[in-house]
């Protein structure tokens, strides 16, 4: 185990000294604009999806809550339900 930790530490030290940090910090100016455009489109798609299917999403949550309440009430009654 000591050999593994020593070798991992050695690799980290060598990689941090050999790789210049200036290359890791550089981002092309056009990359920021491209990322912003992609995020705007994804946000628009997600908000449109939620708006379009909002009634079905509300119905799904209401069903889930109702199911949880019925299970909880069934356990409180000892598992027997009145007919």
PDB file with SEQRES, HELIX, SHEET and CRYST1 records, atoms N, CA, C and O in Angstrom:
SEQRES   1 A   83  UNK UNK UNK UNK UNK UNK UNK UNK UNK UNK UNK UNK UNK          
SEQRES   2 A   83  UNK UNK UNK UNK UNK UNK UNK UNK UNK UNK UNK UNK UNK          
SEQRES   3 A   83  UNK UNK UNK UNK UNK UNK UNK UNK UNK UNK UNK UNK UNK          
SEQRES   4 A   83  UNK UNK UNK UNK UNK UNK UNK UNK UNK UNK UNK UNK UNK          
SEQRES   5 A   83  UNK UNK UNK UNK UNK UNK UNK UNK UNK UNK UNK UNK UNK          
SEQRES   6 A   83  UNK UNK UNK UNK UNK UNK UNK UNK UNK UNK UNK UNK UNK          
SEQRES   7 A   83  UNK UNK UNK UNK UNK                                          
HELIX    1 AA1 UNK A    2  UNK A   18  1                                  17    
HELIX    2 AA2 UNK A   21  UNK A   25  1                                   5    
HELIX    3 AA3 UNK A   29  UNK A   52  1                                  24    
HELIX    4 AA4 UNK A   54  UNK A   76  1                                  23    
CRYST1    1.000    1.000    1.000  90.00  90.00  90.00 P 1           1          
ATOM      1  N   UNK A   1       0.820  -1.190   0.000  1.00  0.00           N  
ATOM      2  CA  UNK A   1       0.000   0.000   0.000  1.00  0.00           C  
ATOM      3  C   UNK A   1       0.864   1.255   0.000  1.00  0.00           C  
ATOM      4  O   UNK A   1       0.506   2.252  -0.626  1.00  0.00           O  
ATOM      5  N   UNK A   2       1.974   1.216   0.680  1.00  0.00           N  
ATOM      6  CA  UNK A   2       2.861   2.373   0.711  1.00  0.00           C  
ATOM      7  C   UNK A   2       3.459   2.647  -0.666  1.00  0.00           C  
ATOM      8  O   UNK A   2       3.656   3.802  -1.046  1.00  0.00           O  
ATOM      9  N   UNK A   3       3.749   1.571  -1.415  1.00  0.00           N  
ATOM     10  CA  UNK A   3       4.303   1.754  -2.758  1.00  0.00           C  
ATOM     11  C   UNK A   3       3.296   2.457  -3.659  1.00  0.00           C  
ATOM     12  O   UNK A   3       3.663   3.319  -4.458  1.00  0.00           O  
ATOM     13  N   UNK A   4       2.027   2.085  -3.528  1.00  0.00           N  
ATOM     14  CA  UNK A   4       0.992   2.681  -4.373  1.00  0.00           C  
ATOM     15  C   UNK A   4       0.833   4.154  -4.047  1.00  0.00           C  
ATOM     16  O   UNK A   4       0.771   4.985  -4.952  1.00  0.00           O  
ATOM     17  N   UNK A   5       0.766   4.485  -2.769  1.00  0.00           N  
ATOM     18  CA  UNK A   5       0.594   5.891  -2.397  1.00  0.00           C  
ATOM     19  C   UNK A   5       1.815   6.728  -2.779  1.00  0.00           C  
ATOM     20  O   UNK A   5       1.675   7.880  -3.189  1.00  0.00           O  
ATOM     21  N   UNK A   6       3.007   6.153  -2.646  1.00  0.00           N  
ATOM     22  CA  UNK A   6       4.212   6.878  -3.043  1.00  0.00           C  
ATOM     23  C   UNK A   6       4.235   7.106  -4.551  1.00  0.00           C  
ATOM     24  O   UNK A   6       4.607   8.186  -5.010  1.00  0.00           O  
ATOM     25  N   UNK A   7       3.845   6.106  -5.314  1.00  0.00           N  
ATOM     26  CA  UNK A   7       3.869   6.255  -6.767  1.00  0.00           C  
ATOM     27  C   UNK A   7       2.796   7.254  -7.229  1.00  0.00           C  
ATOM     28  O   UNK A   7       3.033   8.023  -8.160  1.00  0.00           O  
ATOM     29  N   UNK A   8       1.636   7.247  -6.595  1.00  0.00           N  
ATOM     30  CA  UNK A   8       0.594   8.208  -6.957  1.00  0.00           C  
ATOM     31  C   UNK A   8       1.065   9.621  -6.626  1.00  0.00           C  
ATOM     32  O   UNK A   8       0.872  10.540  -7.423  1.00  0.00           O  
ATOM     33  N   UNK A   9       1.669   9.800  -5.482  1.00  0.00           N  
ATOM     34  CA  UNK A   9       2.194  11.107  -5.093  1.00  0.00           C  
ATOM     35  C   UNK A   9       3.282  11.564  -6.050  1.00  0.00           C  
ATOM     36  O   UNK A   9       3.329  12.740  -6.410  1.00  0.00           O  
ATOM     37  N   UNK A  10       4.151  10.667  -6.467  1.00  0.00           N  
ATOM     38  CA  UNK A  10       5.217  11.001  -7.408  1.00  0.00           C  
ATOM     39  C   UNK A  10       4.649  11.420  -8.756  1.00  0.00           C  
ATOM     40  O   UNK A  10       5.117  12.388  -9.356  1.00  0.00           O  
ATOM     41  N   UNK A  11       3.652  10.704  -9.228  1.00  0.00           N  
ATOM     42  CA  UNK A  11       3.023  11.055 -10.509  1.00  0.00           C  
ATOM     43  C   UNK A  11       2.360  12.428 -10.419  1.00  0.00           C  
ATOM     44  O   UNK A  11       2.462  13.221 -11.355  1.00  0.00           O  
ATOM     45  N   UNK A  12       1.688  12.717  -9.319  1.00  0.00           N  
ATOM     46  CA  UNK A  12       1.064  14.027  -9.147  1.00  0.00           C  
ATOM     47  C   UNK A  12       2.094  15.154  -9.142  1.00  0.00           C  
ATOM     48  O   UNK A  12       1.891  16.190  -9.773  1.00  0.00           O  
ATOM     49  N   UNK A  13       3.178  14.951  -8.440  1.00  0.00           N  
ATOM     50  CA  UNK A  13       4.216  15.980  -8.362  1.00  0.00           C  
ATOM     51  C   UNK A  13       4.834  16.215  -9.735  1.00  0.00           C  
ATOM     52  O   UNK A  13       5.028  17.362 -10.140  1.00  0.00           O  
ATOM     53  N   UNK A  14       5.141  15.151 -10.444  1.00  0.00           N  
ATOM     54  CA  UNK A  14       5.746  15.287 -11.775  1.00  0.00           C  
ATOM     55  C   UNK A  14       4.778  15.955 -12.740  1.00  0.00           C  
ATOM     56  O   UNK A  14       5.176  16.827 -13.512  1.00  0.00           O  
ATOM     57  N   UNK A  15       3.506  15.552 -12.706  1.00  0.00           N  
ATOM     58  CA  UNK A  15       2.546  16.132 -13.648  1.00  0.00           C  
ATOM     59  C   UNK A  15       2.292  17.606 -13.360  1.00  0.00           C  
ATOM     60  O   UNK A  15       2.084  18.385 -14.289  1.00  0.00           O  
ATOM     61  N   UNK A  16       2.307  18.001 -12.093  1.00  0.00           N  
ATOM     62  CA  UNK A  16       2.096  19.406 -11.766  1.00  0.00           C  
ATOM     63  C   UNK A  16       3.287  20.279 -12.136  1.00  0.00           C  
ATOM     64  O   UNK A  16       3.113  21.459 -12.444  1.00  0.00           O  
ATOM     65  N   UNK A  17       4.492  19.720 -12.111  1.00  0.00           N  
ATOM     66  CA  UNK A  17       5.666  20.511 -12.455  1.00  0.00           C  
ATOM     67  C   UNK A  17       5.910  20.549 -13.954  1.00  0.00           C  
ATOM     68  O   UNK A  17       6.432  21.541 -14.464  1.00  0.00           O  
ATOM     69  N   UNK A  18       5.547  19.496 -14.670  1.00  0.00           N  
ATOM     70  CA  UNK A  18       5.829  19.423 -16.099  1.00  0.00           C  
ATOM     71  C   UNK A  18       4.776  20.182 -16.907  1.00  0.00           C  
ATOM     72  O   UNK A  18       5.126  20.895 -17.848  1.00  0.00           O  
ATOM     73  N   UNK A  19       3.507  20.046 -16.563  1.00  0.00           N  
ATOM     74  CA  UNK A  19       2.433  20.686 -17.319  1.00  0.00           C  
ATOM     75  C   UNK A  19       2.311  22.141 -16.894  1.00  0.00           C  
ATOM     76  O   UNK A  19       2.045  22.429 -15.727  1.00  0.00           O  
ATOM     77  N   UNK A  20       2.502  23.051 -17.825  1.00  0.00           N  
ATOM     78  CA  UNK A  20       2.352  24.463 -17.454  1.00  0.00           C  
ATOM     79  C   UNK A  20       0.894  24.811 -17.191  1.00  0.00           C  
ATOM     80  O   UNK A  20      -0.005  24.327 -17.879  1.00  0.00           O  
ATOM     81  N   UNK A  21       0.674  25.640 -16.206  1.00  0.00           N  
ATOM     82  CA  UNK A  21      -0.691  25.968 -15.823  1.00  0.00           C  
ATOM     83  C   UNK A  21      -1.323  26.994 -16.758  1.00  0.00           C  
ATOM     84  O   UNK A  21      -2.541  27.168 -16.732  1.00  0.00           O  
ATOM     85  N   UNK A  22      -0.530  27.679 -17.583  1.00  0.00           N  
ATOM     86  CA  UNK A  22      -1.076  28.691 -18.484  1.00  0.00           C  
ATOM     87  C   UNK A  22      -1.977  28.049 -19.540  1.00  0.00           C  
ATOM     88  O   UNK A  22      -2.965  28.658 -19.948  1.00  0.00           O  
ATOM     89  N   UNK A  23      -1.662  26.854 -19.983  1.00  0.00           N  
ATOM     90  CA  UNK A  23      -2.472  26.198 -20.998  1.00  0.00           C  
ATOM     91  C   UNK A  23      -3.827  25.785 -20.430  1.00  0.00           C  
ATOM     92  O   UNK A  23      -4.825  25.809 -21.151  1.00  0.00           O  
ATOM     93  N   UNK A  24      -3.881  25.413 -19.171  1.00  0.00           N  
ATOM     94  CA  UNK A  24      -5.132  24.983 -18.561  1.00  0.00           C  
ATOM     95  C   UNK A  24      -6.064  26.168 -18.317  1.00  0.00           C  
ATOM     96  O   UNK A  24      -7.278  25.981 -18.229  1.00  0.00           O  
ATOM     97  N   UNK A  25      -5.527  27.377 -18.206  1.00  0.00           N  
ATOM     98  CA  UNK A  25      -6.346  28.536 -17.885  1.00  0.00           C  
ATOM     99  C   UNK A  25      -6.894  29.224 -19.129  1.00  0.00           C  
ATOM    100  O   UNK A  25      -7.800  30.050 -19.007  1.00  0.00           O  
ATOM    101  N   UNK A  26      -6.391  28.923 -20.303  1.00  0.00           N  
ATOM    102  CA  UNK A  26      -6.798  29.634 -21.519  1.00  0.00           C  
ATOM    103  C   UNK A  26      -8.101  29.074 -22.064  1.00  0.00           C  
ATOM    104  O   UNK A  26      -8.247  27.862 -22.226  1.00  0.00           O  
ATOM    105  N   UNK A  27      -9.048  29.964 -22.345  1.00  0.00           N  
ATOM    106  CA  UNK A  27     -10.291  29.592 -23.013  1.00  0.00           C  
ATOM    107  C   UNK A  27     -10.428  30.513 -24.214  1.00  0.00           C  
ATOM    108  O   UNK A  27     -10.323  31.732 -24.083  1.00  0.00           O  
ATOM    109  N   UNK A  28     -10.658  29.942 -25.361  1.00  0.00           N  
ATOM    110  CA  UNK A  28     -10.830  30.712 -26.582  1.00  0.00           C  
ATOM    111  C   UNK A  28     -12.056  31.620 -26.454  1.00  0.00           C  
ATOM    112  O   UNK A  28     -13.087  31.169 -25.953  1.00  0.00           O  
ATOM    113  N   UNK A  29     -11.982  32.868 -26.883  1.00  0.00           N  
ATOM    114  CA  UNK A  29     -13.126  33.777 -26.748  1.00  0.00           C  
ATOM    115  C   UNK A  29     -14.389  33.268 -27.440  1.00  0.00           C  
ATOM    116  O   UNK A  29     -15.491  33.496 -26.944  1.00  0.00           O  
ATOM    117  N   UNK A  30     -14.254  32.599 -28.549  1.00  0.00           N  
ATOM    118  CA  UNK A  30     -15.424  32.092 -29.254  1.00  0.00           C  
ATOM    119  C   UNK A  30     -16.075  30.917 -28.525  1.00  0.00           C  
ATOM    120  O   UNK A  30     -17.261  30.651 -28.721  1.00  0.00           O  
ATOM    121  N   UNK A  31     -15.325  30.225 -27.699  1.00  0.00           N  
ATOM    122  CA  UNK A  31     -15.867  29.093 -26.959  1.00  0.00           C  
ATOM    123  C   UNK A  31     -16.915  29.555 -25.960  1.00  0.00           C  
ATOM    124  O   UNK A  31     -17.935  28.886 -25.794  1.00  0.00           O  
ATOM    125  N   UNK A  32     -16.694  30.668 -25.299  1.00  0.00           N  
ATOM    126  CA  UNK A  32     -17.670  31.191 -24.349  1.00  0.00           C  
ATOM    127  C   UNK A  32     -18.987  31.531 -25.023  1.00  0.00           C  
ATOM    128  O   UNK A  32     -20.055  31.233 -24.488  1.00  0.00           O  
ATOM    129  N   UNK A  33     -18.921  32.151 -26.186  1.00  0.00           N  
ATOM    130  CA  UNK A  33     -20.136  32.475 -26.924  1.00  0.00           C  
ATOM    131  C   UNK A  33     -20.876  31.230 -27.378  1.00  0.00           C  
ATOM    132  O   UNK A  33     -22.105  31.177 -27.324  1.00  0.00           O  
ATOM    133  N   UNK A  34     -20.132  30.229 -27.825  1.00  0.00           N  
ATOM    134  CA  UNK A  34     -20.747  28.979 -28.261  1.00  0.00           C  
ATOM    135  C   UNK A  34     -21.435  28.271 -27.097  1.00  0.00           C  
ATOM    136  O   UNK A  34     -22.550  27.769 -27.242  1.00  0.00           O  
ATOM    137  N   UNK A  35     -20.772  28.232 -25.949  1.00  0.00           N  
ATOM    138  CA  UNK A  35     -21.377  27.604 -24.775  1.00  0.00           C  
ATOM    139  C   UNK A  35     -22.643  28.347 -24.343  1.00  0.00           C  
ATOM    140  O   UNK A  35     -23.642  27.723 -23.987  1.00  0.00           O  
ATOM    141  N   UNK A  36     -22.596  29.681 -24.374  1.00  0.00           N  
ATOM    142  CA  UNK A  36     -23.769  30.465 -24.004  1.00  0.00           C  
ATOM    143  C   UNK A  36     -24.933  30.201 -24.958  1.00  0.00           C  
ATOM    144  O   UNK A  36     -26.072  30.060 -24.514  1.00  0.00           O  
ATOM    145  N   UNK A  37     -24.665  30.133 -26.245  1.00  0.00           N  
ATOM    146  CA  UNK A  37     -25.719  29.863 -27.217  1.00  0.00           C  
ATOM    147  C   UNK A  37     -26.327  28.486 -27.011  1.00  0.00           C  
ATOM    148  O   UNK A  37     -27.541  28.322 -27.131  1.00  0.00           O  
ATOM    149  N   UNK A  38     -25.500  27.496 -26.703  1.00  0.00           N  
ATOM    150  CA  UNK A  38     -26.019  26.148 -26.458  1.00  0.00           C  
ATOM    151  C   UNK A  38     -26.873  26.122 -25.198  1.00  0.00           C  
ATOM    152  O   UNK A  38     -27.925  25.482 -25.179  1.00  0.00           O  
ATOM    153  N   UNK A  39     -26.435  26.809 -24.146  1.00  0.00           N  
ATOM    154  CA  UNK A  39     -27.210  26.840 -22.909  1.00  0.00           C  
ATOM    155  C   UNK A  39     -28.543  27.551 -23.084  1.00  0.00           C  
ATOM    156  O   UNK A  39     -29.540  27.145 -22.487  1.00  0.00           O  
ATOM    157  N   UNK A  40     -28.579  28.608 -23.893  1.00  0.00           N  
ATOM    158  CA  UNK A  40     -29.831  29.318 -24.147  1.00  0.00           C  
ATOM    159  C   UNK A  40     -30.818  28.406 -24.860  1.00  0.00           C  
ATOM    160  O   UNK A  40     -31.997  28.373 -24.508  1.00  0.00           O  
ATOM    161  N   UNK A  41     -30.349  27.668 -25.856  1.00  0.00           N  
ATOM    162  CA  UNK A  41     -31.230  26.755 -26.586  1.00  0.00           C  
ATOM    163  C   UNK A  41     -31.732  25.642 -25.676  1.00  0.00           C  
ATOM    164  O   UNK A  41     -32.914  25.301 -25.719  1.00  0.00           O  
ATOM    165  N   UNK A  42     -30.861  25.071 -24.857  1.00  0.00           N  
ATOM    166  CA  UNK A  42     -31.268  24.000 -23.948  1.00  0.00           C  
ATOM    167  C   UNK A  42     -32.285  24.528 -22.935  1.00  0.00           C  
ATOM    168  O   UNK A  42     -33.278  23.856 -22.655  1.00  0.00           O  
ATOM    169  N   UNK A  43     -32.053  25.711 -22.388  1.00  0.00           N  
ATOM    170  CA  UNK A  43     -32.998  26.306 -21.444  1.00  0.00           C  
ATOM    171  C   UNK A  43     -34.345  26.562 -22.111  1.00  0.00           C  
ATOM    172  O   UNK A  43     -35.392  26.319 -21.510  1.00  0.00           O  
ATOM    173  N   UNK A  44     -34.324  27.052 -23.346  1.00  0.00           N  
ATOM    174  CA  UNK A  44     -35.567  27.289 -24.078  1.00  0.00           C  
ATOM    175  C   UNK A  44     -36.334  26.005 -24.328  1.00  0.00           C  
ATOM    176  O   UNK A  44     -37.556  25.970 -24.181  1.00  0.00           O  
ATOM    177  N   UNK A  45     -35.621  24.944 -24.709  1.00  0.00           N  
ATOM    178  CA  UNK A  45     -36.279  23.659 -24.939  1.00  0.00           C  
ATOM    179  C   UNK A  45     -36.894  23.105 -23.656  1.00  0.00           C  
ATOM    180  O   UNK A  45     -38.028  22.626 -23.663  1.00  0.00           O  
ATOM    181  N   UNK A  46     -36.146  23.172 -22.560  1.00  0.00           N  
ATOM    182  CA  UNK A  46     -36.658  22.646 -21.294  1.00  0.00           C  
ATOM    183  C   UNK A  46     -37.852  23.444 -20.783  1.00  0.00           C  
ATOM    184  O   UNK A  46     -38.827  22.864 -20.305  1.00  0.00           O  
ATOM    185  N   UNK A  47     -37.783  24.771 -20.881  1.00  0.00           N  
ATOM    186  CA  UNK A  47     -38.909  25.572 -20.409  1.00  0.00           C  
ATOM    187  C   UNK A  47     -40.129  25.382 -21.304  1.00  0.00           C  
ATOM    188  O   UNK A  47     -41.255  25.375 -20.807  1.00  0.00           O  
ATOM    189  N   UNK A  48     -39.930  25.228 -22.614  1.00  0.00           N  
ATOM    190  CA  UNK A  48     -41.048  24.947 -23.509  1.00  0.00           C  
ATOM    191  C   UNK A  48     -41.669  23.591 -23.229  1.00  0.00           C  
ATOM    192  O   UNK A  48     -42.889  23.439 -23.277  1.00  0.00           O  
ATOM    193  N   UNK A  49     -40.826  22.601 -22.934  1.00  0.00           N  
ATOM    194  CA  UNK A  49     -41.317  21.261 -22.604  1.00  0.00           C  
ATOM    195  C   UNK A  49     -42.167  21.302 -21.337  1.00  0.00           C  
ATOM    196  O   UNK A  49     -43.246  20.711 -21.286  1.00  0.00           O  
ATOM    197  N   UNK A  50     -41.676  22.000 -20.318  1.00  0.00           N  
ATOM    198  CA  UNK A  50     -42.418  22.100 -19.059  1.00  0.00           C  
ATOM    199  C   UNK A  50     -43.726  22.865 -19.270  1.00  0.00           C  
ATOM    200  O   UNK A  50     -44.758  22.478 -18.721  1.00  0.00           O  
ATOM    201  N   UNK A  51     -43.698  23.937 -20.051  1.00  0.00           N  
ATOM    202  CA  UNK A  51     -44.905  24.714 -20.306  1.00  0.00           C  
ATOM    203  C   UNK A  51     -45.931  23.898 -21.090  1.00  0.00           C  
ATOM    204  O   UNK A  51     -47.122  23.936 -20.779  1.00  0.00           O  
ATOM    205  N   UNK A  52     -45.482  23.172 -22.091  1.00  0.00           N  
ATOM    206  CA  UNK A  52     -46.377  22.401 -22.944  1.00  0.00           C  
ATOM    207  C   UNK A  52     -47.015  21.237 -22.195  1.00  0.00           C  
ATOM    208  O   UNK A  52     -48.196  20.945 -22.384  1.00  0.00           O  
ATOM    209  N   UNK A  53     -46.236  20.577 -21.348  1.00  0.00           N  
ATOM    210  CA  UNK A  53     -46.716  19.397 -20.632  1.00  0.00           C  
ATOM    211  C   UNK A  53     -46.994  19.681 -19.159  1.00  0.00           C  
ATOM    212  O   UNK A  53     -46.955  18.758 -18.346  1.00  0.00           O  
ATOM    213  N   UNK A  54     -47.272  20.923 -18.796  1.00  0.00           N  
ATOM    214  CA  UNK A  54     -47.447  21.264 -17.385  1.00  0.00           C  
ATOM    215  C   UNK A  54     -48.639  20.544 -16.756  1.00  0.00           C  
ATOM    216  O   UNK A  54     -48.552  20.119 -15.603  1.00  0.00           O  
ATOM    217  N   UNK A  55     -49.745  20.396 -17.479  1.00  0.00           N  
ATOM    218  CA  UNK A  55     -50.907  19.725 -16.888  1.00  0.00           C  
ATOM    219  C   UNK A  55     -50.616  18.244 -16.639  1.00  0.00           C  
ATOM    220  O   UNK A  55     -51.033  17.695 -15.619  1.00  0.00           O  
ATOM    221  N   UNK A  56     -49.904  17.595 -17.562  1.00  0.00           N  
ATOM    222  CA  UNK A  56     -49.559  16.190 -17.356  1.00  0.00           C  
ATOM    223  C   UNK A  56     -48.558  16.028 -16.213  1.00  0.00           C  
ATOM    224  O   UNK A  56     -48.618  15.049 -15.469  1.00  0.00           O  
ATOM    225  N   UNK A  57     -47.637  16.988 -16.071  1.00  0.00           N  
ATOM    226  CA  UNK A  57     -46.663  16.919 -14.981  1.00  0.00           C  
ATOM    227  C   UNK A  57     -47.365  17.093 -13.640  1.00  0.00           C  
ATOM    228  O   UNK A  57     -47.054  16.384 -12.682  1.00  0.00           O  
ATOM    229  N   UNK A  58     -48.319  18.040 -13.561  1.00  0.00           N  
ATOM    230  CA  UNK A  58     -49.082  18.235 -12.326  1.00  0.00           C  
ATOM    231  C   UNK A  58     -49.883  16.982 -11.985  1.00  0.00           C  
ATOM    232  O   UNK A  58     -49.962  16.584 -10.823  1.00  0.00           O  
ATOM    233  N   UNK A  59     -50.480  16.360 -13.016  1.00  0.00           N  
ATOM    234  CA  UNK A  59     -51.264  15.152 -12.793  1.00  0.00           C  
ATOM    235  C   UNK A  59     -50.375  14.009 -12.284  1.00  0.00           C  
ATOM    236  O   UNK A  59     -50.784  13.236 -11.418  1.00  0.00           O  
ATOM    237  N   UNK A  60     -49.167  13.910 -12.825  1.00  0.00           N  
ATOM    238  CA  UNK A  60     -48.238  12.869 -12.383  1.00  0.00           C  
ATOM    239  C   UNK A  60     -47.859  13.061 -10.919  1.00  0.00           C  
ATOM    240  O   UNK A  60     -47.827  12.097 -10.155  1.00  0.00           O  
ATOM    241  N   UNK A  61     -47.572  14.305 -10.523  1.00  0.00           N  
ATOM    242  CA  UNK A  61     -47.228  14.572  -9.127  1.00  0.00           C  
ATOM    243  C   UNK A  61     -48.418  14.319  -8.211  1.00  0.00           C  
ATOM    244  O   UNK A  61     -48.252  13.779  -7.117  1.00  0.00           O  
ATOM    245  N   UNK A  62     -49.620  14.703  -8.644  1.00  0.00           N  
ATOM    246  CA  UNK A  62     -50.808  14.474  -7.820  1.00  0.00           C  
ATOM    247  C   UNK A  62     -51.052  12.986  -7.634  1.00  0.00           C  
ATOM    248  O   UNK A  62     -51.411  12.551  -6.540  1.00  0.00           O  
ATOM    249  N   UNK A  63     -50.862  12.197  -8.691  1.00  0.00           N  
ATOM    250  CA  UNK A  63     -51.018  10.743  -8.579  1.00  0.00           C  
ATOM    251  C   UNK A  63     -50.006  10.144  -7.617  1.00  0.00           C  
ATOM    252  O   UNK A  63     -50.335   9.269  -6.817  1.00  0.00           O  
ATOM    253  N   UNK A  64     -48.771  10.625  -7.701  1.00  0.00           N  
ATOM    254  CA  UNK A  64     -47.730  10.105  -6.816  1.00  0.00           C  
ATOM    255  C   UNK A  64     -48.040  10.435  -5.363  1.00  0.00           C  
ATOM    256  O   UNK A  64     -47.883   9.584  -4.487  1.00  0.00           O  
ATOM    257  N   UNK A  65     -48.478  11.664  -5.098  1.00  0.00           N  
ATOM    258  CA  UNK A  65     -48.822  12.060  -3.731  1.00  0.00           C  
ATOM    259  C   UNK A  65     -50.007  11.253  -3.231  1.00  0.00           C  
ATOM    260  O   UNK A  65     -50.017  10.807  -2.084  1.00  0.00           O  
ATOM    261  N   UNK A  66     -51.013  11.063  -4.091  1.00  0.00           N  
ATOM    262  CA  UNK A  66     -52.187  10.283  -3.699  1.00  0.00           C  
ATOM    263  C   UNK A  66     -51.793   8.833  -3.387  1.00  0.00           C  
ATOM    264  O   UNK A  66     -52.287   8.244  -2.426  1.00  0.00           O  
ATOM    265  N   UNK A  67     -50.908   8.272  -4.198  1.00  0.00           N  
ATOM    266  CA  UNK A  67     -50.458   6.901  -3.965  1.00  0.00           C  
ATOM    267  C   UNK A  67     -49.716   6.780  -2.636  1.00  0.00           C  
ATOM    268  O   UNK A  67     -49.904   5.815  -1.895  1.00  0.00           O  
ATOM    269  N   UNK A  68     -48.876   7.765  -2.344  1.00  0.00           N  
ATOM    270  CA  UNK A  68     -48.130   7.743  -1.078  1.00  0.00           C  
ATOM    271  C   UNK A  68     -49.084   7.868   0.097  1.00  0.00           C  
ATOM    272  O   UNK A  68     -48.927   7.173   1.101  1.00  0.00           O  
ATOM    273  N   UNK A  69     -50.084   8.756  -0.019  1.00  0.00           N  
ATOM    274  CA  UNK A  69     -51.059   8.918   1.064  1.00  0.00           C  
ATOM    275  C   UNK A  69     -51.869   7.653   1.272  1.00  0.00           C  
ATOM    276  O   UNK A  69     -52.130   7.270   2.413  1.00  0.00           O  
ATOM    277  N   UNK A  70     -52.274   6.993   0.188  1.00  0.00           N  
ATOM    278  CA  UNK A  70     -53.052   5.760   0.319  1.00  0.00           C  
ATOM    279  C   UNK A  70     -52.235   4.662   0.976  1.00  0.00           C  
ATOM    280  O   UNK A  70     -52.753   3.915   1.806  1.00  0.00           O  
ATOM    281  N   UNK A  71     -50.959   4.555   0.611  1.00  0.00           N  
ATOM    282  CA  UNK A  71     -50.095   3.550   1.244  1.00  0.00           C  
ATOM    283  C   UNK A  71     -49.914   3.857   2.724  1.00  0.00           C  
ATOM    284  O   UNK A  71     -49.941   2.957   3.563  1.00  0.00           O  
ATOM    285  N   UNK A  72     -49.728   5.144   3.036  1.00  0.00           N  
ATOM    286  CA  UNK A  72     -49.528   5.542   4.427  1.00  0.00           C  
ATOM    287  C   UNK A  72     -50.798   5.279   5.244  1.00  0.00           C  
ATOM    288  O   UNK A  72     -50.712   4.790   6.371  1.00  0.00           O  
ATOM    289  N   UNK A  73     -51.965   5.595   4.694  1.00  0.00           N  
ATOM    290  CA  UNK A  73     -53.220   5.344   5.392  1.00  0.00           C  
ATOM    291  C   UNK A  73     -53.479   3.847   5.532  1.00  0.00           C  
ATOM    292  O   UNK A  73     -54.031   3.408   6.541  1.00  0.00           O  
ATOM    293  N   UNK A  74     -53.092   3.071   4.542  1.00  0.00           N  
ATOM    294  CA  UNK A  74     -53.251   1.622   4.615  1.00  0.00           C  
ATOM    295  C   UNK A  74     -52.380   0.997   5.682  1.00  0.00           C  
ATOM    296  O   UNK A  74     -52.783   0.025   6.320  1.00  0.00           O  
ATOM    297  N   UNK A  75     -51.202   1.534   5.884  1.00  0.00           N  
ATOM    298  CA  UNK A  75     -50.317   1.017   6.924  1.00  0.00           C  
ATOM    299  C   UNK A  75     -50.808   1.433   8.302  1.00  0.00           C  
ATOM    300  O   UNK A  75     -50.649   0.676   9.260  1.00  0.00           O  
ATOM    301  N   UNK A  76     -51.399   2.611   8.426  1.00  0.00           N  
ATOM    302  CA  UNK A  76     -51.914   3.079   9.705  1.00  0.00           C  
ATOM    303  C   UNK A  76     -53.102   2.254  10.161  1.00  0.00           C  
ATOM    304  O   UNK A  76     -53.286   2.054  11.362  1.00  0.00           O  
ATOM    305  N   UNK A  77     -53.921   1.766   9.219  1.00  0.00           N  
ATOM    306  CA  UNK A  77     -55.096   0.988   9.542  1.00  0.00           C  
ATOM    307  C   UNK A  77     -54.765  -0.489   9.808  1.00  0.00           C  
ATOM    308  O   UNK A  77     -55.664  -1.283  10.085  1.00  0.00           O  
ATOM    309  N   UNK A  78     -53.527  -0.844   9.727  1.00  0.00           N  
ATOM    310  CA  UNK A  78     -53.130  -2.235   9.940  1.00  0.00           C  
ATOM    311  C   UNK A  78     -53.238  -3.067   8.679  1.00  0.00           C  
ATOM    312  O   UNK A  78     -53.233  -4.297   8.743  1.00  0.00           O  
ATOM    313  N   UNK A  79     -53.335  -2.419   7.548  1.00  0.00           N  
ATOM    314  CA  UNK A  79     -53.377  -3.139   6.277  1.00  0.00           C  
ATOM    315  C   UNK A  79     -54.783  -3.520   5.855  1.00  0.00           C  
ATOM    316  O   UNK A  79     -54.967  -3.982   4.729  1.00  0.00           O  
ATOM    317  N   UNK A  80     -55.787  -3.347   6.713  1.00  0.00           N  
ATOM    318  CA  UNK A  80     -57.155  -3.692   6.367  1.00  0.00           C  
ATOM    319  C   UNK A  80     -57.878  -2.440   5.888  1.00  0.00           C  
ATOM    320  O   UNK A  80     -57.810  -1.382   6.514  1.00  0.00           O  
ATOM    321  N   UNK A  81     -58.562  -2.585   4.775  1.00  0.00           N  
ATOM    322  CA  UNK A  81     -59.300  -1.445   4.254  1.00  0.00           C  
ATOM    323  C   UNK A  81     -60.783  -1.755   4.291  1.00  0.00           C  
ATOM    324  O   UNK A  81     -61.196  -2.868   3.963  1.00  0.00           O  
ATOM    325  N   UNK A  82     -61.584  -0.784   4.685  1.00  0.00           N  
ATOM    326  CA  UNK A  82     -63.035  -0.973   4.773  1.00  0.00           C  
ATOM    327  C   UNK A  82     -63.640  -0.916   3.383  1.00  0.00           C  
ATOM    328  O   UNK A  82     -63.201  -0.165   2.512  1.00  0.00           O  
ATOM    329  N   UNK A  83     -64.669  -1.742   3.208  1.00  0.00           N  
ATOM    330  CA  UNK A  83     -65.350  -1.763   1.906  1.00  0.00           C  
ATOM    331  C   UNK A  83     -66.697  -1.139   2.024  1.00  0.00           C  
ATOM    332  O   UNK A  83     -67.429  -1.060   1.037  1.00  0.00           O  
TER     333      UNK A  83                                                      
END                                                                             
